[in-house]
């Protein structure tokens, strides 16, 4: 899922107590992302481009 502000999304998701599967990370390919487990069990990639 692409968002405009991945840092704000990360903080909002953390505030809900959702399981962060992979912490927020700057990738060499120019994106900043984290992974969260959705209520249905699927892992969602939340990303923004730098």
Backbone bond lengths (Angstrom), bond angles and torsions (degrees), N, CA, C in turn:
res aa  C-N    CA-C-N  psi(-1)  N-CA   C-N-CA  omega(-1)  CA-C   N-CA-C  phi
1 X - - - 1.418 - - 1.519 107.54 -
2 X 1.309 117.50 122.22 1.461 120.74 179.00 1.523 109.73 -90.42
3 X 1.332 115.56 133.84 1.460 122.10 178.85 1.520 109.39 -127.69
4 X 1.325 116.46 160.36 1.463 120.41 179.14 1.525 112.05 -73.87
5 X 1.335 117.00 -37.26 1.459 121.57 -176.34 1.529 109.12 -131.02
6 X 1.325 115.73 92.96 1.463 120.52 -176.20 1.532 111.66 -66.74
7 X 1.313 117.77 -30.01 1.467 119.95 179.00 1.529 110.50 -67.07
8 X 1.318 117.29 -42.55 1.466 121.13 177.47 1.527 110.17 -65.44
9 X 1.326 116.80 -40.46 1.466 120.88 178.45 1.520 110.19 -63.40
10 X 1.309 117.17 -41.45 1.469 121.79 179.34 1.524 110.67 -60.63
11 X 1.316 116.73 -47.31 1.465 120.50 -179.93 1.525 111.20 -64.80
12 X 1.331 117.34 -38.73 1.464 120.81 178.55 1.527 111.19 -64.99
13 X 1.327 116.63 -41.83 1.468 120.78 179.30 1.522 110.37 -67.60
14 X 1.309 117.11 -43.35 1.478 120.50 178.41 1.520 111.17 -59.29
15 X 1.321 116.94 -38.29 1.463 121.62 -178.60 1.527 112.20 -64.31
16 X 1.326 116.87 -23.99 1.466 120.16 179.23 1.521 112.02 -81.79
17 X 1.334 116.85 -14.22 1.453 120.73 -177.40 1.516 113.80 84.88
18 X 1.336 116.71 8.40 1.467 120.57 178.45 1.528 110.14 -62.65
19 X 1.323 115.78 154.76 1.465 120.91 -179.38 1.528 110.62 -76.58
20 X 1.317 115.94 115.63 1.463 121.56 173.42 1.526 106.02 -83.53
21 X 1.321 116.85 114.20 1.459 122.08 -176.70 1.527 110.79 -80.39
22 X 1.338 115.93 -34.94 1.469 121.88 178.77 1.525 107.10 -142.82
23 X 1.331 118.66 126.74 1.467 120.53 -175.90 1.527 112.47 -66.60
24 X 1.298 115.25 164.99 1.468 120.71 -179.66 1.528 109.18 -60.95
25 X 1.322 115.27 133.79 1.466 121.69 -172.59 1.525 110.07 -144.78
26 X 1.329 116.01 141.33 1.466 121.44 170.33 1.518 107.72 -88.73
27 X 1.319 115.99 121.67 1.462 121.22 -178.53 1.533 109.90 -95.09
28 X 1.341 117.91 150.50 1.464 121.48 179.44 1.527 113.41 -60.92
29 X 1.316 116.93 -22.50 1.467 120.78 -177.89 1.527 112.57 -79.81
30 X 1.341 117.69 1.98 1.459 120.64 174.79 1.519 115.20 95.51
31 X 1.304 117.36 17.86 1.461 119.95 176.25 1.526 109.78 -118.66
32 X 1.316 114.82 158.02 1.466 122.26 173.60 1.522 104.84 -120.15
33 X 1.338 117.28 129.05 1.460 119.68 -172.27 1.514 112.59 -149.43
34 X 1.335 113.72 163.43 1.459 121.97 168.31 1.518 107.14 -147.56
35 X 1.322 115.54 165.15 1.462 121.58 179.73 1.517 108.62 -121.98
36 X 1.331 116.40 135.47 1.454 122.61 -179.37 1.529 109.09 -131.12
37 X 1.333 116.07 146.45 1.456 119.97 177.27 1.526 108.97 -87.98
38 X 1.330 116.03 122.32 1.462 122.95 178.17 1.523 108.88 -73.26
39 X 1.318 116.91 162.38 1.464 121.19 179.38 1.520 113.30 -58.07
40 X 1.341 116.72 -27.95 1.473 119.87 179.72 1.529 112.27 -83.55
41 X 1.346 116.91 2.26 1.461 121.45 176.77 1.511 114.83 96.15
42 X 1.324 117.17 -13.55 1.466 119.88 179.50 1.520 110.12 -75.63
43 X 1.328 115.93 148.36 1.461 121.64 177.72 1.522 108.28 -92.97
44 X 1.338 115.30 130.40 1.466 121.94 -177.92 1.529 108.85 -110.88
45 X 1.317 115.49 131.22 1.463 123.62 176.33 1.527 106.53 -91.96
46 X 1.320 116.97 116.01 1.469 121.80 178.74 1.531 106.40 -106.59
47 X 1.330 117.01 124.17 1.466 121.09 -168.30 1.518 111.72 -142.52
48 X 1.333 115.23 151.43 1.460 121.42 166.50 1.522 107.56 -139.16
49 X 1.321 115.39 151.77 1.462 120.88 179.93 1.521 108.86 -91.68
50 X 1.309 114.66 142.73 1.479 120.15 -179.82 1.494 110.07 -95.38
